[in-house]
């Protein structure tokens, strides 16, 4: 493998431990609204962009008098005011700033490539003054095809004028991992122990972003 010159990070589940928070809100919503949907059905949303539609799968086989679109709208209405009050700094993984500093000090280009919208991405990164470490921040909103298609990672590669094997992707979801692999890049997965995500296509696994450093700068 060539020397890595750029690292492309997903946001949720990689830089910020937000998936647990989102799933807890969903569980609270189901309980308060007395909607009999198994909470684990909503794991399908992890890593997903709004252009994808797993909502029919969430309701599949359930006798619920509600359309997939109505469920989507009601959950969004429940979560939005609660998310507005979240202090994301409390959810940033503790090693993130140190890892970004190490990469930057060693001349590695850094991008955040997320399926979330730009306002959310900036709010999360600004909560712990992280935005300054990134050379590029992009959202799937800006591309015709979101993850699992490779468009966002190909854009990052072209932005830095690099070859695919000079770029390293850090993801957690099956959708994100597939996007990185489809771009022809090596993908490191932040190991999931909670949501049973299919991470089998990743090239390697880490428990902590500090474990990423040897893959970028091997001794």
N, C-alpha and C positions, 0 to 999 in steps of 0.2 A: 504494500500500500504506500502511495506517495505521502509525503509530509502533509499533514493537515494544515490548511491555511485559513479555514473558516469553520465556525460552528454555528449551526442553526437550531435554536431552541424553540420548541413548543412552549406555550405558557401554562395553561391549566394542567396540574398534575406533574409538571416538570419544574417550573420555577415557583409556582404558588400551589399550596396544598388546598385547593379550592373544591375539588371534586367531592370530598366528604361533606363540606358545607352545603353544596348544591343538593346532594342527595338527602341530607337531613331536612332541608327545607321542603323537598318533595314529599318526604315521609310525613312531615307535619301537615302539609296540604292535604294529603290523602286521608289522614286521620281526622282533621277538622271538617273536611267536606264529606266524610264517610263514603269515600269512593273505594270500592273493593278491587283495587289493582295491586298485585304484588310489587313492592317497591323496587325489587331487582329488575323489573321490566325496564325501568328508566335508565339502567346502565347502558342501554343502547344509545343514549344521548351523549355519552362520554366521547369527546373528540369530534363530535358531529357539528356540521355547519347548518345554518338555517335552511340552506338550499336542499339538504337531504331530508328525507321524510320517513323516519323510523316509527312515526306515531301510529300507523296502522298496525305495525308489529306489536307495539305496546298494548294495543287493545285486542289483538288477535285471540279468538277463542273465548273471550270474556262476555258475559251477558250484562252489558252496561248500556244504559239508555243515554249515550253521549257520543257524538261524532269525534273523530280524531282531531279535527280542527277546533272543536269546542274545548276539548281537554287541553290542547296546546295553549289556547287563549286564556283559559281560566288559571292554568298553572303560571303562565307569564304574569298575569295580573296579581297573583298572590306573591310571587317572588320579587318583582321589581321594586316595590317600596322597601322591602326588607334588605335587599342587596344594596340599596342606596345608603344604608346606615352601616355597612360592613367596613371595618378597618382592615384593609387587606395586608397591611404591614404585619399584622399578627399571624397571617397565614403564609407569608413568604418563607420558603424553606431556609433555615438558618445559615446554610453554607453558600447561598447564592452569590452574595456580594463578594465574598472571598474568591470564588471561582471566576467570576467576571473580571476581577482585578488581575488575577493570575494570567488569564487569557490575553487581556489587553496589554499587560506588561511584556508579554512574549510575542506581540505583533499579530495575534490571531484576530481575524475579523469576526464580529459577533452580530447575529441577526435574531430577532424574535419573529417567528412565523406562526401565527395563531389563527384558528377558525373563529375566534371571538371578534366582536366589532372593535374598531379602533378606540372609541371612547373608553371602553372597558379596559383594553390593553394598557392605555396610557394611565388610567386611574390606578391599576394594579402596580405598574412599574413605578409611578410617581409616589406611591404610598411609602416606599422605602428608598426613594431617590436613586432608582436603578436605571432610568431611561438614558442617562448620560453615558452608560457603558456600551450601549448598542450603536453599531454603525448603520443598522437598518431595522426598521420595524414595519411589518407587513401583515395584512389581514386577508383571509380568503374572500372577504367581501369585494376585493378589488380584482377578482379573477372570475372568468366565466365558469370555470370548473373548480370546485373546492376539493380539499382532501376527501377521499383517498387518491384523487388525481394528483399528479406531481407538479402542477402549474406553479404553485407558490414556491416550491423549493427550486424549480428550474429558474424562476425569476431571481431568487437569491443568488444562485450560482452565476447567472449572467451579469447581475449587478456588480459582483466582485470580479468578474472576468476570470473565473477559475474553471478548472476541469472538475467533473463530478467526483473523482477520486481524491480531490483536494478538499472536499467538503464533508463535514460530519453532521448528522442530524440526531437530535436528542428528543425522543418522544415517549409517550406512555400508552396511547390508545392504539388499537388495531388499525383504525382509520389513518392515523398519523404515521404509523410505521409503514403502512402500505404506500403512502404518499412519498416518503423518503426513498423506499426501495424502488418505486417506479421511476424516480428521478435518477436512478443509477448510483445512489450514494450509500455509504455505510450508515447504519442506523443503530444507535445505542438506546436501549429502553430503560427508563427508570422503572424498576421492578414494582409491579402491583401485587399487593397481598390482600386486598380488600374486595375489589370488584370483579375478580376472575377474568380480567381482560386477556384476550388472545394476543400475546406478544411473541408468538413463536417465530415470526419472520424477522425479528431483530437479529443483528449480528452479534450483539453482546448485551450484557445486563449490568446495571449498577444499582446500588441501594442509596447512594449519596452522590451528589454531583462532584464532590472531590475525587471520587473514583473515576471520573471522566478524564482527569488530567493525564494519566499515563497513556491513554489512547490518542491524545492530541500531541503530547510531547514525550514520546517514549525515551527512556534513559539509554 
